Amino acid sequence: MSPAAISRAALGRLPLYLRYLQSLSSETVSATTIANALSLGEVQVRKDLSVVSGAGRPRIGYVVSDLIASIMSVLHLCSVGRAVVVGSGSLADALLGYPEFSKYGAEIAAGFVIGTDAHRSVSGKPVYPLDKLEDFCRTGDIRLGVLAVPEEFAQEVCDVMVSANIIGILNLSPCRIKTPDNVIVQHENLALSLANLNMQLGRL
């Protein structure tokens, strides 16, 4: 199944399924078990997984190893995709040194910043000024980018990333960005997630 044939929402949930499946010691798992573990609807889980590997077996569920292999294939995790981080400050530096990306088929190749805080390295990764982004991405065939800039710069930097031929963006900026239809965006608002968690704690 090509990722283009799967909805953006479903693609965004596939890494959640993969992380959970990789934590299991059992050989099979049901859609109900997955749904309960991830706080998702069972119908939604069945729908998502059906486009990846078909329906589970009656009274057996899904074979965990087969489902992991199918999700990894769809997400192209069998090959390493190189990515760039565009941002400044402690968050961008932390992302450059974050080791978990490699477990899911992504390698951070370099960082880019607006302004003068460039021409240095973080965790062995080079940091360049933003005006070097397009040449770097086109030369290295890099199509993944992490956007971690303040809200007022987000759309402008996003446009630069798209011009650099980046077609997959993890948006950590606290706003929505507009992209062409062929660009996949995963929005992660850390402040909103923490606020949501705080709200849930208030209900206990």
C-alpha positions as CSV (number, residue, x, y, z in Angstrom):
1,M,0.0,0.0,0.0
2,S,1.4,3.4,-1.0
3,P,1.3,6.1,1.7
4,A,-0.4,8.3,-0.9
5,A,-3.4,6.0,-0.7
6,I,-3.7,6.4,3.1
7,S,-5.2,9.5,4.7
8,R,-3.0,11.9,6.5
9,A,-4.7,11.2,9.8
10,A,-4.1,7.5,9.4
11,L,-0.5,8.0,8.5
12,G,-0.1,10.1,11.6
13,R,-1.4,7.2,13.8
14,L,0.8,4.5,12.2
15,P,3.9,5.4,14.3
16,L,1.7,5.0,17.4
17,Y,0.7,1.5,16.4
18,L,4.2,0.6,15.5
19,R,5.6,1.8,18.9
20,Y,2.9,-0.2,20.7
21,L,3.4,-3.3,18.6
22,Q,7.1,-3.3,19.2
23,S,6.5,-3.3,22.9
24,L,4.5,-6.5,22.8
25,S,5.8,-10.0,23.7
26,S,2.8,-11.8,22.4
27,E,2.6,-13.3,18.8
28,T,-0.9,-12.0,18.1
29,V,-3.0,-9.0,19.2
30,S,-6.6,-7.9,18.7
31,A,-7.9,-4.6,17.4
32,T,-9.7,-4.3,20.7
33,T,-6.5,-4.6,22.7
34,I,-4.7,-2.1,20.5
35,A,-7.6,0.4,20.7
36,N,-7.7,0.1,24.5
37,A,-4.0,0.5,24.9
38,L,-3.9,3.6,22.7
39,S,-7.2,5.1,23.8
40,L,-8.6,4.9,20.2
41,G,-11.9,3.7,18.9
42,E,-11.9,0.0,17.8
43,V,-13.5,0.9,14.5
44,Q,-10.8,3.4,13.8
45,V,-8.1,0.9,14.6
46,R,-9.6,-1.7,12.3
47,K,-10.0,0.9,9.5
48,D,-6.4,2.1,9.8
49,L,-4.9,-1.3,9.9
50,S,-7.0,-2.7,7.1
51,V,-5.4,-0.3,4.6
52,V,-2.0,-1.5,5.8
53,S,-2.3,-5.2,6.1
54,G,-5.9,-6.2,5.6
55,A,-8.3,-7.5,8.2
56,G,-7.2,-9.5,11.2
57,R,-8.0,-13.2,11.6
58,P,-11.2,-14.1,13.4
59,R,-10.6,-15.0,17.1
60,I,-6.9,-14.6,16.5
61,G,-6.4,-10.9,15.5
62,Y,-3.3,-9.7,13.9
63,V,0.1,-11.5,13.8
64,V,2.3,-8.9,15.5
65,S,5.4,-9.5,13.4
66,D,3.5,-9.3,10.1
67,L,1.8,-6.1,11.2
68,I,5.1,-4.5,12.3
69,A,6.6,-5.4,8.9
70,S,3.6,-4.0,7.0
71,I,3.7,-0.7,8.9
72,M,7.4,-0.4,8.6
73,S,7.1,-0.9,4.8
74,V,4.4,1.7,4.5
75,L,6.4,4.2,6.5
76,H,9.6,3.3,4.6
77,L,11.4,2.5,7.8
78,C,13.4,-0.2,6.1
79,S,15.5,2.6,4.6
80,V,16.8,5.6,6.4
81,G,15.4,9.0,5.5
82,R,17.6,12.0,6.1
83,A,16.0,15.1,7.7
84,V,16.8,18.6,8.8
85,V,15.8,20.7,11.8
86,V,15.0,24.4,11.3
87,G,14.9,26.3,14.6
88,S,16.9,27.9,17.3
89,G,17.3,27.6,21.0
90,S,17.3,24.7,23.3
91,L,14.4,22.8,21.6
92,A,16.2,22.7,18.2
93,D,19.5,21.7,19.9
94,A,17.7,18.9,21.7
95,L,16.2,17.6,18.5
96,L,19.6,17.6,16.8
97,G,20.9,15.4,19.6
98,Y,17.8,13.2,20.0
99,P,18.8,9.6,19.4
100,E,15.3,8.1,19.0
101,F,14.7,9.3,15.4
102,S,17.1,6.6,14.1
103,K,14.9,3.9,15.5
104,Y,12.1,4.9,13.2
105,G,14.0,5.3,10.0
106,A,15.0,9.0,10.2
107,E,18.5,10.6,10.5
108,I,18.9,14.2,11.4
109,A,21.5,15.5,9.0
110,A,21.8,19.1,10.0
111,G,20.2,22.1,11.7
112,F,19.4,25.5,10.2
113,V,18.7,28.8,12.0
114,I,17.4,32.3,11.3
115,G,20.0,34.9,12.2
116,T,23.6,34.6,13.3
117,D,23.6,31.5,15.6
118,A,25.0,29.3,12.8
119,H,28.2,27.7,11.7
120,R,28.5,25.6,14.7
121,S,27.7,22.0,15.6
122,V,25.4,20.3,18.1
123,S,25.9,16.6,19.0
124,G,28.1,16.3,16.0
125,K,25.5,17.7,13.6
126,P,26.4,20.9,11.7
127,V,24.2,24.1,12.0
128,Y,23.9,26.4,9.1
129,P,22.1,29.7,8.3
130,L,18.7,29.3,6.7
131,D,19.8,30.6,3.3
132,K,21.9,27.4,2.9
133,L,18.8,25.1,3.4
134,E,17.8,24.8,-0.3
135,D,21.2,23.9,-1.6
136,F,21.8,21.4,1.2
137,C,18.4,19.6,0.8
138,R,18.6,19.5,-3.0
139,T,22.2,18.2,-3.0
140,G,21.5,15.6,-0.3
141,D,18.0,14.7,-1.6
142,I,16.5,15.5,1.8
143,R,12.7,15.5,1.8
144,L,12.0,15.5,5.6
145,G,12.1,18.6,7.9
146,V,11.3,19.5,11.5
147,L,10.0,23.0,11.9
148,A,10.7,24.4,15.4
149,V,10.6,28.2,15.1
150,P,8.4,30.8,16.8
151,E,4.9,31.3,15.5
152,E,5.7,34.6,13.7
153,F,8.4,32.9,11.5
154,A,6.6,29.5,10.9
155,Q,4.9,30.2,7.6
156,E,7.9,31.9,6.1
157,V,10.2,29.1,7.1
158,C,7.7,26.5,5.9
159,D,7.7,28.2,2.5
160,V,11.5,28.0,2.4
161,M,11.3,24.3,3.3
162,V,8.8,23.6,0.5
163,S,11.0,25.5,-1.9
164,A,13.9,23.2,-0.8
165,N,11.9,20.2,-2.0
166,I,10.9,19.1,1.5
167,I,7.6,17.2,1.3
168,G,7.3,15.9,4.9
169,I,7.2,18.4,7.8
170,L,7.0,17.8,11.5
171,N,5.6,21.1,12.7
172,L,6.5,21.9,16.3
173,S,5.6,25.6,16.0
174,P,2.5,26.6,17.9
175,C,0.4,27.3,14.8
176,R,-1.0,25.8,11.7
177,I,1.0,26.2,8.5
178,K,-0.3,26.2,4.9
179,T,1.4,23.8,2.4
180,P,0.8,22.5,-1.1
181,D,-1.3,19.3,-1.4
182,N,1.7,17.1,-2.0
183,V,3.3,18.1,1.3
184,I,2.5,16.0,4.4
185,V,2.4,17.9,7.7
186,Q,2.3,16.4,11.2
187,H,1.3,19.0,13.7
188,E,2.6,18.6,17.3
189,N,1.7,21.4,19.7
190,L,3.7,20.6,22.9
191,A,2.1,23.4,24.9
192,L,-1.4,22.3,23.9
193,S,-0.7,18.7,24.7
194,L,0.5,19.7,28.2
195,A,-2.5,21.9,28.7
196,N,-4.8,19.0,27.7
197,L,-3.0,16.7,30.1
198,N,-3.4,19.3,32.9
199,M,-7.1,19.6,32.1
200,Q,-7.5,15.8,32.4
201,L,-5.7,15.9,35.8
202,G,-8.3,18.4,36.9
203,R,-11.1,15.9,36.3
204,L,-9.6,13.3,38.6
